[in-house]
Amino acid sequence: MDYRPQIVRSLRTLLVSREHIFTDVLNIATAGEMRHVMDAFEDGDVYDFQLSHVEDLKDPNVKKLVHLIKEIDSTLDEMKTSNHIPDKELCEGLVDENNDLDD
């Protein structure tokens, strides 16, 4: 495999990993420190949580995972910039709802 495609694939893996970790953060937070927030939602409600919603939580596990997400974000930005990889190219290989990667 050539160098650039391998970099793109690695970045896609980071993107998918970030989404999985963020989902885990939300699950931990809403089962614990943010449990009261979930009372405001009805079954079927959809809300677009952002990292900023969980950044100030006290749970040590959430804090560690939030830190990891920020590191992933920084690495993604640095690698995209240094390799001149636009978001469009990066997202073209992301596929189905299971976050599998296109080869």
C-alpha positions as CSV (number, residue, x, y, z in Angstrom):
1,M,0.0,0.0,0.0
2,D,1.3,3.5,-0.8
3,Y,2.1,6.0,1.9
4,R,-0.7,8.5,1.5
5,P,-3.5,6.0,1.4
6,Q,-2.1,4.4,4.5
7,I,-2.1,7.8,6.3
8,V,-5.7,8.4,5.2
9,R,-6.7,5.0,6.5
10,S,-5.0,5.7,9.8
11,L,-6.9,9.0,10.1
12,R,-10.2,7.2,9.4
13,T,-9.4,4.7,12.1
14,L,-8.8,7.6,14.5
15,L,-12.1,9.2,13.6
16,V,-14.0,5.9,14.2
17,S,-12.2,5.3,17.4
18,R,-13.0,8.9,18.6
19,E,-16.7,8.3,17.9
20,H,-16.7,5.0,19.9
21,I,-14.9,6.6,22.8
22,F,-17.3,9.6,22.8
23,T,-20.2,7.2,22.9
24,D,-18.6,5.4,25.9
25,V,-18.1,8.8,27.6
26,L,-21.8,9.6,27.1
27,N,-22.9,6.2,28.4
28,I,-20.7,6.5,31.5
29,A,-21.8,10.1,32.1
30,T,-25.5,9.5,31.7
31,A,-25.4,6.4,33.9
32,G,-23.6,8.4,36.6
33,E,-23.0,12.1,37.0
34,M,-25.4,13.2,34.3
35,R,-28.2,10.8,35.2
36,H,-30.5,13.7,36.0
37,V,-30.1,15.1,32.5
38,M,-31.6,11.9,31.1
39,D,-34.8,12.5,33.0
40,A,-35.5,15.4,30.8
41,F,-35.7,13.2,27.7
42,E,-38.5,11.0,26.5
43,D,-38.0,7.7,24.7
44,G,-37.1,8.4,21.1
45,D,-35.8,11.9,21.8
46,V,-32.6,12.8,19.9
47,Y,-30.0,15.3,21.2
48,D,-26.6,16.1,19.7
49,F,-24.2,16.0,22.6
50,Q,-20.9,17.7,22.2
51,L,-17.6,17.2,24.0
52,S,-18.2,20.5,25.8
53,H,-21.2,18.9,27.6
54,V,-18.9,16.5,29.4
55,E,-15.6,18.4,29.7
56,D,-16.3,19.6,33.2
57,L,-17.6,16.4,34.8
58,K,-15.8,15.2,37.9
59,D,-15.9,11.5,37.1
60,P,-12.3,10.4,36.8
61,N,-13.1,7.9,34.1
62,V,-14.9,10.5,32.0
63,K,-12.0,12.9,32.6
64,K,-9.5,10.4,31.2
65,L,-11.6,9.6,28.2
66,V,-12.2,13.3,27.5
67,H,-8.5,13.8,27.6
68,L,-8.0,11.0,25.2
69,I,-10.5,12.4,22.8
70,K,-8.8,15.8,22.9
71,E,-5.5,14.1,22.1
72,I,-7.1,12.2,19.1
73,D,-8.6,15.5,17.9
74,S,-5.2,17.2,18.1
75,T,-3.5,14.3,16.3
76,L,-6.1,14.3,13.6
77,D,-5.7,18.0,13.0
78,E,-1.9,17.8,12.9
79,M,-1.8,14.9,10.5
80,K,-4.5,16.2,8.2
81,T,-2.6,19.5,8.0
82,S,0.9,18.1,7.5
83,N,-0.3,15.6,4.9
84,H,-2.7,18.0,3.1
85,I,-5.7,15.8,3.6
86,P,-9.1,17.5,3.3
87,D,-12.0,16.4,5.4
88,K,-13.9,15.4,2.2
89,E,-11.2,12.9,1.3
90,L,-11.1,11.6,4.9
91,C,-14.8,11.0,5.1
92,E,-15.2,9.4,1.7
93,G,-14.0,6.1,3.1
94,L,-16.2,6.0,6.1
95,V,-19.2,3.7,5.6
96,D,-22.2,2.1,7.3
97,E,-23.7,2.7,10.7
98,N,-21.3,0.1,12.3
99,N,-18.4,2.5,11.6
100,D,-16.6,0.0,9.5
101,L,-14.0,1.3,7.1
102,D,-14.0,0.9,3.4
103,D,-10.7,-0.5,2.1
